[in-house]
Amino acid sequence: MARPSVTDPRACPGPSRRSLLRAGMLTAFGLGLDDLFRLRSLAAGPGGVKPTKVKHCILIWMAGGPSHIDTFDPKPDAPSDVKGEFKPIDTAVPGLKISEVFPNLAKVMDRVTLVRSVTSPEADHDRAAHHLLTGYRPSPALVYPSFGSVVSKTIENTRGALPPYVAMPDAPIFASSGYLTPAYDPFAAGGDPNVEGFRVQNLTPPDQVTLDRLNRRRGMVKTLDGFGRDVAATTLVTSRDQFADRAYDLLTSPKAQAAFRIGDETPEMRQAYGRTTFGQSCLLARRLVQAGVSFVTINNRGANQLQWDTHAQNFPSIRTNLAPPLDMGLSTLLDDLKRLGLLDETLVIAMGEFGRTPKINGNAGRDHHGRANCALLAGAGIPKGAVIGKTDAKGDSPVDRPVTPADLAATLYTSLGIDPNFQFETPDGRPIRLVDGGKPLPELLHG
């Protein structure tokens, strides 16, 4: 699905001596951050925001579509070709059982709500991801903005040093700004926070570019500005210094640098999250929330991009590779947010684009299944230890309280104080509601 073009004549004033030199300065950082701030300034945030104690959201995206039956909705009484190899285990909530592959999460289920009846007609990775990450079914005419991009546009404080929307290590497909300007795309941290000497790409100047050298380059640009401009005076042109200053402040901000400096954590804390890419991404997400970042997406994709796409060898893959990092990282994240007093002001969501077929295929795997899916939610004052919805005896489809992606979107926005009925405008001026007919789940808003 192609991204619709966004045309803004103000964004293309033409190159100048100053802009070329400025580009040279920013190329040393690897990112045109002043352009990012410029775009955000041109796309001023709308209204539709109400005060709320919930200030942050951490979305854990289980790329590829996890099997609901083998994770949070076990079916021990189903036939053997449905129930699979894993046994259900007791949790901290009496009567609530989840898969044995999550022993640590079982201990903290009294802090979460499970939605066991998420349902969507989409069972293609791209289409389903668009549906779950935006609340809209995909359209050939328009790509809709993701949750993080909407949050970035509505509640971002553009004067802050840190980006309002961060993805680690990168953004899932359709976790970007859609028909909004690229100003609201996520800042991709890049790299692997589990490696020694981890550095966030685009936030740390190359080793050969010292702060003194950076200051000299910046001073040279300011000096040349005094000789006049070779483009017509416009709001964009006259504000370029401000944008460049913001980019400079971000790249040199002690607060920004400290938030991403995961090596400052104790060895014990890092071990508690698990010395895996996912575990350390959870720890980094906690640090970013502590520093004030509004929305963090952890793309739990693995080396193959869609690691939960278990068409073959579903059970050894989950038992050995997929479940242990999630079990350790997510359970510790919930503990840590609670310890720091951040859980009530942070919404945590873990989900993928769809569930997987109840019947095990000939390759000992499960295939795509949009009709039944699970989502785990915690924090933000939602009820603790609750279960919403139910699937049938084989986990094929909901039989109680079906929840659509639009319902989840409306719930997320409402939790963060954003009116899901608020309207953005497309580049051609057409008003579009934030959510396509979904309604917030009242069970999750009055805990």
Secondary structure as GFF3:
##gff-version 3
##sequence-region A 1 447
A	DSSP	three_ten_helix	9	11	.	.	.	ID=ss1
A	DSSP	alpha_helix	17	27	.	.	.	ID=ss2
A	DSSP	alpha_helix	33	42	.	.	.	ID=ss3
A	DSSP	beta_strand	56	62	.	.	.	ID=ss4
A	DSSP	alpha_helix	80	83	.	.	.	ID=ss5
A	DSSP	beta_strand	88	90	.	.	.	ID=ss6
A	DSSP	beta_strand	97	99	.	.	.	ID=ss7
A	DSSP	alpha_helix	103	107	.	.	.	ID=ss8
A	DSSP	three_ten_helix	109	111	.	.	.	ID=ss9
A	DSSP	beta_strand	112	118	.	.	.	ID=ss10
A	DSSP	alpha_helix	125	134	.	.	.	ID=ss11
A	DSSP	alpha_helix	147	155	.	.	.	ID=ss12
A	DSSP	beta_strand	165	168	.	.	.	ID=ss13
A	DSSP	three_ten_helix	182	184	.	.	.	ID=ss14
A	DSSP	beta_strand	187	188	.	.	.	ID=ss15
A	DSSP	alpha_helix	211	225	.	.	.	ID=ss16
A	DSSP	alpha_helix	235	238	.	.	.	ID=ss17
A	DSSP	alpha_helix	240	252	.	.	.	ID=ss18
A	DSSP	alpha_helix	254	260	.	.	.	ID=ss19
A	DSSP	three_ten_helix	262	264	.	.	.	ID=ss20
A	DSSP	alpha_helix	267	273	.	.	.	ID=ss21
A	DSSP	alpha_helix	277	291	.	.	.	ID=ss22
A	DSSP	beta_strand	295	300	.	.	.	ID=ss23
A	DSSP	alpha_helix	314	316	.	.	.	ID=ss24
A	DSSP	pi_helix	317	322	.	.	.	ID=ss25
A	DSSP	alpha_helix	323	339	.	.	.	ID=ss26
A	DSSP	three_ten_helix	343	345	.	.	.	ID=ss27
A	DSSP	beta_strand	346	351	.	.	.	ID=ss28
A	DSSP	beta_strand	355	356	.	.	.	ID=ss29
A	DSSP	beta_strand	368	369	.	.	.	ID=ss30
A	DSSP	beta_strand	373	379	.	.	.	ID=ss31
A	DSSP	beta_strand	386	388	.	.	.	ID=ss32
A	DSSP	beta_strand	390	391	.	.	.	ID=ss33
A	DSSP	beta_strand	398	400	.	.	.	ID=ss34
A	DSSP	alpha_helix	405	415	.	.	.	ID=ss35
A	DSSP	beta_strand	423	425	.	.	.	ID=ss36
A	DSSP	beta_strand	431	433	.	.	.	ID=ss37
A	DSSP	three_ten_helix	442	444	.	.	.	ID=ss38
###
